[in-house]
């Protein structure tokens, strides 16, 4: 990202990144990394795509992408992992609404970013864009961090088995 675009991006999201509650997402695991890192990546991808596609509503799309997973696992403990896929967008909207006056577009992005898993279709092109960005980023993160972690664990296991056999 060019310096000009990076500065523009940072200007759009600085108040969110400075929010004490939002910073707590560093402590929430998500796709093998922190939820903070995940939403930051989704927001940057959404910003880049919206800007280059000249989609309009750049600030709303970028900010909503950053807020799309602004929830805490402690608030969803009674749900299993599959149920959380459908429930967490509303939890994120509730949390984001505590700190920010959200536009209709921002609310739609946050609540519908799990489409088509959740059946409600997005109303705005920006909502589709963030939903797609989230899926692209999640796929990258799962492959890069979770799969590589598991692969590393398997390699360690095999190494240990081989080492024990060689010592016998």
Backbone as CSV, one residue per row, in Angstrom:
resi,resn,N_x,N_y,N_z,CA_x,CA_y,CA_z,C_x,C_y,C_z
1,UNK,0.858,-1.174,0.000,0.000,0.000,0.000,0.905,1.239,0.000
2,UNK,0.589,2.190,-0.849,1.392,3.408,-0.922,1.264,4.205,0.380
3,UNK,2.210,5.091,0.606,2.179,5.912,1.825,0.908,6.749,1.866
4,UNK,0.526,7.308,0.728,-0.692,8.133,0.670,-1.929,7.313,1.048
5,UNK,-2.039,6.117,0.488,-3.187,5.254,0.801,-3.142,4.783,2.257
6,UNK,-1.947,4.464,2.741,-1.817,4.026,4.135,-2.252,5.132,5.091
7,UNK,-1.842,6.362,4.807,-2.244,7.502,5.640,-3.751,7.734,5.567
8,UNK,-4.309,7.597,4.375,-5.762,7.740,4.229,-6.482,6.647,5.024
9,UNK,-5.996,5.416,4.895,-6.588,4.304,5.636,-6.523,4.561,7.145
10,UNK,-5.354,4.924,7.634,-5.172,5.170,9.064,-6.050,6.309,9.562
11,UNK,-6.256,7.330,8.728,-7.127,8.439,9.098,-8.574,7.963,9.247
12,UNK,-8.987,7.043,8.399,-10.360,6.518,8.426,-10.618,5.701,9.686
13,UNK,-9.637,4.928,10.119,-9.868,3.951,11.197,-9.180,4.270,12.520
14,UNK,-8.467,5.368,12.616,-7.639,5.629,13.809,-8.440,5.633,15.106
15,UNK,-9.640,6.195,15.100,-10.426,6.235,16.336,-10.827,4.832,16.793
16,UNK,-11.058,3.934,15.861,-11.405,2.556,16.218,-10.172,1.845,16.775
17,UNK,-9.052,2.009,16.093,-7.817,1.344,16.542,-7.351,1.863,17.896
18,UNK,-7.760,3.080,18.269,-7.390,3.655,19.569,-8.371,3.285,20.686
19,UNK,-9.483,2.652,20.337,-10.508,2.288,21.312,-9.981,1.170,22.222
20,UNK,-10.025,1.400,23.526,-9.496,0.442,24.506,-10.201,-0.908,24.408
21,UNK,-11.510,-0.903,24.258,-12.250,-2.170,24.153,-11.894,-2.907,22.864
22,UNK,-11.790,-2.165,21.777,-11.445,-2.780,20.498,-10.061,-3.440,20.577
23,UNK,-9.130,-2.804,21.259,-7.780,-3.358,21.400,-7.779,-4.713,22.103
24,UNK,-8.817,-4.989,22.887,-8.905,-6.278,23.583,-9.069,-7.446,22.612
25,UNK,-9.388,-7.141,21.353,-9.489,-8.206,20.356,-8.140,-8.880,20.119
26,UNK,-7.058,-8.245,20.571,-5.731,-8.882,20.515,-5.726,-10.181,21.318
27,UNK,-6.606,-10.279,22.315,-6.638,-11.437,23.210,-7.618,-12.515,22.757
28,UNK,-8.354,-12.259,21.683,-9.358,-13.205,21.184,-8.773,-14.034,20.037
29,UNK,-8.700,-15.359,20.187,-8.170,-16.188,19.097,-9.149,-16.272,17.922
30,UNK,-8.589,-16.310,16.731,-9.429,-16.332,15.530,-8.583,-16.836,14.364
31,UNK,-8.930,-17.985,13.793,-8.225,-18.560,12.642,-6.730,-18.741,12.883
32,UNK,-6.360,-19.037,14.095,-4.959,-19.276,14.399,-4.164,-18.019,14.722
33,UNK,-4.821,-16.856,14.694,-4.182,-15.582,15.045,-5.143,-14.847,15.989
34,UNK,-4.932,-13.565,16.200,-5.881,-12.812,17.035,-7.002,-12.252,16.160
35,UNK,-8.156,-12.046,16.774,-9.272,-11.459,16.042,-8.921,-10.042,15.583
36,UNK,-8.109,-9.340,16.366,-7.650,-8.000,15.993,-6.914,-8.048,14.648
37,UNK,-5.974,-8.973,14.534,-5.221,-9.096,13.284,-6.138,-9.474,12.118
38,UNK,-7.117,-10.334,12.392,-8.057,-10.739,11.347,-8.871,-9.551,10.838
39,UNK,-9.492,-8.789,11.743,-10.352,-7.680,11.284,-9.523,-6.581,10.622
40,UNK,-8.311,-6.393,11.078,-7.435,-5.409,10.454,-7.135,-5.815,9.007
41,UNK,-6.850,-7.086,8.810,-6.567,-7.592,7.466,-7.806,-7.462,6.570
42,UNK,-8.980,-7.828,7.085,-10.218,-7.709,6.295,-10.491,-6.254,5.941
43,UNK,-10.260,-5.367,6.886,-10.491,-3.956,6.649,-9.556,-3.413,5.569
44,UNK,-8.310,-3.811,5.610,-7.345,-3.335,4.605,-7.683,-3.873,3.217
45,UNK,-8.070,-5.130,3.131,-8.467,-5.711,1.842,-9.722,-5.009,1.321
46,UNK,-10.684,-4.777,2.202,-11.928,-4.101,1.806,-11.646,-2.676,1.341
47,UNK,-10.785,-1.979,2.060,-10.395,-0.615,1.672,-9.774,-0.633,0.277
48,UNK,-8.819,-1.525,0.078,-8.117,-1.620,-1.198,-9.091,-1.906,-2.337
49,UNK,-9.970,-2.876,-2.155,-10.922,-3.232,-3.212,-11.920,-2.107,-3.474
50,UNK,-12.492,-1.543,-2.413,-13.479,-0.474,-2.576,-12.854,0.736,-3.274
51,UNK,-11.638,1.044,-2.908,-10.941,2.200,-3.508,-10.643,1.941,-4.982
52,UNK,-10.102,0.783,-5.286,-9.720,0.480,-6.664,-10.918,0.206,-7.574
53,UNK,-12.002,-0.257,-7.000,-13.219,-0.472,-7.790,-14.086,0.789,-7.855
54,UNK,-13.619,1.836,-7.155,-14.349,3.114,-7.094,-15.815,2.884,-6.699
55,UNK,-15.961,2.101,-5.645,-17.283,1.674,-5.187,-18.045,2.780,-4.473
56,UNK,-17.334,3.757,-3.938,-17.985,4.789,-3.136,-18.125,4.307,-1.699
57,UNK,-18.503,5.192,-0.810,-18.707,4.857,0.609,-17.463,4.214,1.214
58,UNK,-16.302,4.680,0.776,-15.024,4.084,1.186,-14.862,4.057,2.695
59,UNK,-15.177,5.157,3.350,-14.996,5.217,4.804,-15.927,4.244,5.519
60,UNK,-17.184,4.205,5.119,-18.140,3.309,5.778,-17.759,1.846,5.583
61,UNK,-17.361,1.488,4.389,-16.971,0.099,4.105,-15.737,-0.280,4.916
62,UNK,-14.757,0.600,4.926,-13.503,0.331,5.631,-13.742,0.189,7.135
63,UNK,-14.513,1.097,7.710,-14.785,1.076,9.141,-15.629,-0.148,9.524
64,UNK,-16.652,-0.431,8.741,-17.509,-1.583,9.041,-16.733,-2.887,8.930
65,UNK,-15.824,-2.964,7.964,-14.991,-4.161,7.832,-14.139,-4.357,9.080
66,UNK,-13.666,-3.258,9.644,-12.863,-3.342,10.862,-13.716,-3.777,12.058
67,UNK,-14.984,-3.426,12.041,-15.876,-3.729,13.169,-16.657,-5.037,12.990
68,UNK,-16.500,-5.706,11.866,-17.377,-6.842,11.551,-17.288,-8.006,12.542
69,UNK,-16.187,-8.163,13.229,-16.045,-9.230,14.235,-15.692,-8.656,15.607
70,UNK,-16.252,-7.510,15.930,-15.999,-6.837,17.213,-16.930,-7.430,18.272
71,UNK,-16.580,-8.616,18.734,-17.325,-9.304,19.793,-16.319,-10.102,20.603
72,UNK,-16.780,-10.598,21.744,-15.891,-11.342,22.635,-16.483,-12.719,22.906
73,UNK,-15.632,-13.725,22.882,-16.078,-15.105,23.079,-16.822,-15.302,24.394
74,UNK,-16.444,-14.544,25.426,-17.094,-14.693,26.737,-18.593,-14.379,26.660
75,UNK,-19.008,-13.592,25.665,-20.421,-13.248,25.509,-21.204,-14.310,24.743
76,UNK,-20.517,-15.295,24.188,-21.184,-16.323,23.373,-20.892,-17.736,23.868
77,UNK,-20.625,-17.880,25.148,-20.204,-19.186,25.677,-21.291,-20.251,25.593
78,UNK,-22.563,-19.855,25.557,-23.620,-20.874,25.539,-23.858,-21.467,24.151
79,UNK,-23.113,-21.001,23.148,-23.305,-21.485,21.781,-22.120,-22.328,21.342
80,UNK,-22.406,-23.332,20.490,-21.304,-24.117,19.931,-20.712,-23.362,18.741
81,UNK,-19.624,-23.862,18.208,-18.892,-23.168,17.144,-19.770,-22.905,15.922
82,UNK,-20.607,-23.878,15.563,-21.468,-23.704,14.388,-22.511,-22.614,14.628
83,UNK,-23.102,-22.598,15.806,-24.103,-21.572,16.122,-23.486,-20.172,16.139
84,UNK,-22.233,-20.091,16.579,-21.552,-18.790,16.627,-21.413,-18.173,15.239
85,UNK,-21.340,-19.007,14.205,-21.243,-18.481,12.843,-22.435,-17.589,12.516
86,UNK,-23.611,-17.966,12.990,-24.826,-17.189,12.716,-25.055,-16.073,13.724
87,UNK,-24.622,-16.276,14.947,-24.947,-15.348,16.038,-23.947,-14.205,16.167
88,UNK,-22.676,-14.447,15.880,-21.665,-13.430,16.159,-21.848,-12.110,15.398
89,UNK,-22.443,-12.079,14.193,-22.619,-10.775,13.550,-23.501,-9.821,14.368
90,UNK,-24.541,-10.347,14.991,-25.408,-9.490,15.819,-24.686,-9.064,17.097
91,UNK,-23.859,-9.950,17.638,-23.062,-9.587,18.811,-22.061,-8.494,18.445
92,UNK,-21.478,-8.586,17.259,-20.533,-7.562,16.796,-21.239,-6.227,16.586
93,UNK,-22.446,-6.268,16.027,-23.215,-5.032,15.836,-23.546,-4.392,17.183
94,UNK,-23.940,-5.209,18.133,-24.271,-4.691,19.466,-23.052,-4.022,20.103
95,UNK,-21.899,-4.668,20.012,-20.674,-4.124,20.600,-20.245,-2.841,19.880
96,UNK,-20.259,-2.860,18.560,-19.853,-1.678,17.784,-20.788,-0.493,18.044
97,UNK,-22.056,-0.789,18.224,-23.052,0.272,18.460,-22.861,0.964,19.807
98,UNK,-22.183,0.304,20.729,-21.900,0.927,22.029,-20.951,2.114,21.883
99,UNK,-20.094,2.077,20.872,-19.019,3.056,20.749,-19.139,3.978,19.536
100,UNK,-19.939,3.573,18.552,-19.989,4.336,17.305,-21.428,4.495,16.821
101,UNK,-21.710,5.644,16.230,-22.992,5.865,15.554,-22.841,5.292,14.158
102,UNK,-23.445,4.153,13.941,-23.259,3.439,12.682,-24.313,3.854,11.654
103,UNK,-23.896,3.917,10.414,-24.825,4.194,9.321,-25.557,2.903,8.954
104,UNK,-26.577,3.009,8.125,-27.290,1.816,7.658,-26.350,0.871,6.914
105,UNK,-25.468,1.438,6.111,-24.507,0.613,5.372,-23.581,-0.126,6.333
106,UNK,-23.050,0.576,7.330,-22.147,-0.063,8.290,-22.864,-1.185,9.048
107,UNK,-24.090,-0.948,9.464,-24.862,-1.987,10.152,-25.084,-3.189,9.246
108,UNK,-25.419,-2.929,7.983,-25.663,-4.010,7.039,-24.394,-4.835,6.817
109,UNK,-23.262,-4.167,6.688,-21.986,-4.868,6.514,-21.733,-5.796,7.701
110,UNK,-21.877,-5.276,8.900,-21.564,-6.049,10.105,-22.507,-7.246,10.257
111,UNK,-23.801,-7.004,10.123,-24.791,-8.066,10.354,-24.797,-9.111,9.240
112,UNK,-24.437,-8.716,8.027,-24.575,-9.643,6.899,-23.252,-10.139,6.334
113,UNK,-22.159,-9.937,7.066,-20.871,-10.370,6.532,-20.745,-11.887,6.438
114,UNK,-21.628,-12.622,7.074,-21.573,-14.086,7.006,-22.472,-14.667,5.910
115,UNK,-23.040,-13.819,5.080,-23.824,-14.296,3.942,-22.897,-15.093,3.018
116,UNK,-23.304,-16.213,2.503,-24.617,-16.841,2.483,-24.887,-17.812,3.631
117,UNK,-23.947,-17.955,4.581,-24.228,-18.822,5.732,-25.484,-18.346,6.450
118,UNK,-25.561,-17.049,6.683,-26.803,-16.474,7.188,-27.634,-16.132,5.958
119,UNK,-28.904,-16.306,6.040,-29.750,-16.234,4.843,-30.099,-14.818,4.390
120,UNK,-29.966,-13.822,5.269,-30.302,-12.448,4.888,-29.284,-11.911,3.894
121,UNK,-29.775,-11.521,2.716,-28.889,-10.973,1.686,-28.492,-9.550,2.044
122,UNK,-27.266,-9.204,1.764,-26.830,-7.813,1.965,-27.626,-6.857,1.069
123,UNK,-27.834,-5.634,1.572,-28.553,-4.616,0.807,-27.623,-3.806,-0.083
124,UNK,-26.351,-3.763,0.261,-25.416,-2.861,-0.403,-24.259,-3.627,-1.037
125,UNK,-23.721,-3.034,-2.087,-22.553,-3.618,-2.739,-21.382,-3.694,-1.760
126,UNK,-21.235,-2.689,-0.905,-20.170,-2.694,0.090,-20.288,-3.863,1.052
127,UNK,-21.510,-4.275,1.354,-21.723,-5.423,2.242,-21.244,-6.711,1.574
128,UNK,-21.538,-6.846,0.287,-21.036,-8.005,-0.457,-19.509,-7.998,-0.493
129,UNK,-18.943,-6.828,-0.719,-17.495,-6.706,-0.813,-16.820,-7.143,0.484
130,UNK,-17.335,-6.694,1.622,-16.736,-7.080,2.909,-16.944,-8.569,3.168
131,UNK,-18.095,-9.092,2.811,-18.356,-10.520,2.980,-17.350,-11.346,2.177
132,UNK,-17.100,-10.941,0.957,-16.133,-11.646,0.106,-14.716,-11.472,0.662
133,UNK,-14.382,-10.256,1.075,-13.057,-9.997,1.654,-12.830,-10.867,2.879
134,UNK,-13.846,-10.961,3.732,-13.747,-11.776,4.945,-13.472,-13.234,4.598
135,UNK,-14.146,-13.755,3.595,-13.953,-15.148,3.218,-12.570,-15.379,2.605
136,UNK,-12.110,-14.435,1.802,-10.767,-14.544,1.227,-9.704,-14.527,2.326
137,UNK,-9.838,-13.578,3.233,-8.875,-13.444,4.324,-8.928,-14.670,5.241
138,UNK,-10.126,-15.127,5.579,-10.271,-16.292,6.457,-9.632,-17.532,5.822
139,UNK,-9.833,-17.694,4.529,-9.227,-18.831,3.831,-7.701,-18.739,3.889
140,UNK,-7.178,-17.572,3.608,-5.729,-17.345,3.699,-5.223,-17.661,5.107
141,UNK,-5.916,-17.140,6.116,-5.476,-17.338,7.502,-5.540,-18.804,7.912
142,UNK,-6.593,-19.474,7.511,-6.728,-20.891,7.871,-5.594,-21.711,7.249
143,UNK,-5.291,-21.423,5.992,-4.213,-22.160,5.327,-2.862,-21.772,5.909
144,UNK,-2.640,-20.488,6.062,-1.333,-19.981,6.496,-1.035,-20.324,7.943
145,UNK,-2.023,-20.153,8.819,-1.737,-20.262,10.240,-2.233,-21.566,10.857
146,UNK,-3.479,-21.946,10.623,-3.985,-23.153,11.271,-3.435,-24.418,10.628
147,UNK,-3.480,-24.491,9.312,-3.002,-25.695,8.636,-1.502,-25.854,8.849
148,UNK,-0.753,-24.761,8.729,0.695,-24.862,8.920,1.030,-25.245,10.357
149,UNK,0.237,-24.767,11.318,0.448,-25.138,12.715,0.214,-26.634,12.898
150,UNK,-0.894,-27.133,12.355,-1.174,-28.571,12.469,-0.104,-29.393,11.764
151,UNK,0.297,-28.940,10.590,1.336,-29.641,9.850,2.621,-29.685,10.665
152,UNK,2.964,-28.576,11.300,4.148,-28.518,12.151,4.055,-29.489,13.319
153,UNK,2.873,-29.584,13.908,2.667,-30.523,15.017,2.850,-31.956,14.532
154,UNK,2.302,-32.278,13.354,2.480,-33.622,12.798,3.953,-33.915,12.526
155,UNK,4.666,-32.936,11.999,6.096,-33.139,11.741,6.864,-33.382,13.035
156,UNK,6.530,-32.636,14.085,7.170,-32.855,15.390,6.874,-34.250,15.919
157,UNK,5.636,-34.679,15.755,5.248,-36.021,16.195,6.069,-37.082,15.448
158,UNK,6.127,-36.949,14.148,6.877,-37.910,13.338,8.356,-37.888,13.727
159,UNK,8.907,-36.691,13.906,10.309,-36.559,14.317,10.555,-37.275,15.645
160,UNK,9.637,-37.073,16.601,9.781,-37.718,17.915,9.686,-39.233,17.807
161,UNK,8.769,-39.720,16.985,8.621,-41.169,16.801,9.889,-41.742,16.190
162,UNK,10.396,-41.084,15.167,11.615,-41.549,14.492,12.794,-41.503,15.464
163,UNK,12.901,-40.417,16.245,14.014,-40.285,17.206,13.972,-41.393,18.242
164,UNK,12.800,-41.717,18.742,12.660,-42.780,19.751,13.056,-44.123,19.128
165,UNK,12.618,-44.370,17.910,12.935,-45.650,17.227,14.444,-45.775,16.980
166,UNK,15.061,-44.649,16.645,16.506,-44.690,16.365,17.296,-44.912,17.637
167,UNK,16.779,-44.496,18.792,17.479,-44.674,20.065,17.371,-46.106,20.572
168,UNK,16.417,-46.854,20.069,16.211,-48.223,20.547,17.142,-49.207,19.881
